[in-house]
């Protein structure tokens, strides 16, 4: 997966560093920034990787800029990969799979049957006053950053968007990231092998596609944007 550009904005905490995906001394000195865009034309795939937090007071501005970019590029659908604190789950979320999804009304008609076939679980609304009034419920994604807000924004803008997230705990989240990619792959079919088979780097040393995808999906907040409709 090749880097094709930068997402320039002053809404993210500034960050710069060496190329995290260097394959040789020649490209090891390339700089990386807080938001970069990667492309894989053969899979009609574009990925926006965000490496630093949003400055709190600029959250709304960043979402507006992001939505404007999505509309300008004309992506057919958007998938946001995120996470939520495992310790903040309510009782109904403690059982079964740790993965959840959300889809906007614009995307829902085209994916409803697929989600049922995959037996994916939609993110449950939780009670506003647990144990006191369980009838009033709301969407809650604690630890998910701006996931809830950007989902609501895309809903109001009629953007075809899905959120795929995992409940996770503190610590080494690399296995969680691989698991999330494997879960997403059941829907989008990005790679042929399960991610669990790619955990050893020596197994994929000769596969640029697998290596690139697995490295990029180490980050939680990533956007998977399908090819523009022509």
N, C-alpha and C positions, 0 to 999 in steps of 0.2 A: 504494500500500500504506500503510495508516494505522497509526500507532502506537497501541496499545491498552493498554499498561501497561509496568511495570518489573519486572525479575526481581531482587527485593531479597535480597541475601546479603552476608555479611561475608567470604566466601571468596575474593573477587576483589580485586585491587589497586584501591583507591578512585580514581574518576575522575569528573570532571564537566566539561562544556563546553557551548558553544552548539550549537544545532540544526545538525547536519551536512547535513541535507536541506532547508534553508530555501528556500522559494520566493518569499518576500516579506519586507518589513521587519517585518510583523506577527508572523510565526512565527520570525524569525531569532533572537529573544531567548529562545526556549524552551530549557530545559536538557536536555542529554542525559547519560545515566549509563553505567556500565560494562556494563550488560546490559538490553536493552530488547526488548519483544515487539511485533511487527507482524502485522497480519492483512489478508487479502484474501479476503473471503467468497465472491466470485464464482468463485474458483479453489479454494475449500475449503483455504486455505493459511494456516498460521501460521509465522512466522519468529522465532526467538530469536537476536538478534545480541549476541555477546560482544565487548566492545571492549578489555578489559584482561586481563592474565595472571592465572592462578589462584595464590593464595598457596600455596607448595609444601606447607606443613604442613597445609593445609586441603583438599587435593585430594580425599581420600576423602570428607570431609564434603560438599563441593560436589557430587560425583557422586551421593551419596545423596539430597541435596535435589533435584537435577535429576531423578533417576529417580522420586522421589516425586511431583513435579509432573507428569511425563509420565503416570504412572498415574492421578493424580487427574483430569487433563483427558480421559483416555480417547482419546488420539490413535490412529488406526488404524495408523499407521506413522511411523517417525522416520528422517530422513536427515541424517547428519552430514557436512558438507563440511569437508575438511581438506587437508593437504599433507604432504609428506615431503621431506627433503633429497635433491636430485638426486645430489649427490656421494657419498651413502652407499649408492647402489644396488649390488647385486651383479651379476655377469655376465649372469644371465638376465633382469635388469630393464633392461638397456641397450638392448634391441631393441624395436622396435614402438612402440605408443602409450605416452605417459607417464601415462595414467590407469589407476587400479586401483579395485577395489571389494571390499567385504566385506559379507556379510549374516549375520544371526543365524539359527539353526536354525528359529526361530519364523516368520521371513519367507521363508526359502528356498523352500518349496514353491510359493509364489505368484509368485515372480519368476524361477525357474530357466529357464523357456522364454524369457522376455523377454530375459534376459541372453545366452542363446545366440543369439537372433535378432539382438541388437545387436552381438554378437561382442565383448562386454566381457571384459576380463581380470581375473580374481580376483587379489588381492594374494598373491604367492608367499611362502612361508615361506623363511627364509634359514638357512644353515648356522651352527651355534653355533661351530664351529671350522673356518673355511674352509681348505681345503688339507690339513687333518689328518684330520678326520672329517666328511664331507659327508652322513652319514646322519642325524645329529641336527640337526633344524631347528626353528625357532621363528618366531612372528610378530614382526616388528620394524617400527616406524614412526618412525624417527629424525627429530626435528624436528616431530613431529605433536602435541606437547603431551600432553593426556590422552586422545587418540583411542583408543589401544589399551586403556586401562583402562576407559573408559566403554563400549566395545564389549564387553569381557569381562563387565562388570557387567550390561549389557542382555541378554547371552546367558544368564547365570545366572538372570535375572529373567523369561525368556521374553517379552521385549519385541521386537516386530517392528521391527528396526532395520537400516539399511544405512549403510555408510560409503563415500563417493565421494571419492577424493583424487587429487592430481596431484603428481608429482615436480617440484619447482621449485628454482630457484637464487636466490641473493641478488640484490637489486636491485629494480627496479620490477616488482611482481607484479600490477599491475592487468590487463595482458593475460592473465596466468595465471588470474585470477579470472573474467574474461569467458569464457575457454576452458572453465573448469570448469562454469560455468553452462550454456554451450552443450552440453557433454557431458551434464550432468544433464537438460537439456531434451529430449534424445533419448528419455529414459525417461518423464519426468513430464509433458512437453508443457505447460510453464508459459507459454511465449510462442510466437507464430507465426513470428517471424523469427529467423534465426540471430543470435547475439549479435555476430558479426563485423560485421553490417550496422548495429549500433546504437552503434558506437564513437564516431561523431560525434554530439555532444549536440544539434546543430541539427536532426538528423534526427528526434529524438524529443521536441522541445520541446512538441509538442501531444499527447504520449502519456504520461499519468500512470502507467499500468501499467508500460510499458517503462522509464521513467525511475526509478521507485521500485525495481523489481526489480534493475536494473543497479547502482544505487547501493548497495543492501543487500548484494549479492553481491561487493562489493569486499573485504569481510572474509572471511578464510579460515575461521575457526571459527564457523560458523553452523548453525543447526538448521532443517531444513525439516520441519514437522510437518503431516500431513494432517488433515483435518477429523475430529472425533470420530465414532465409529460410534454411531448411535442405534438 
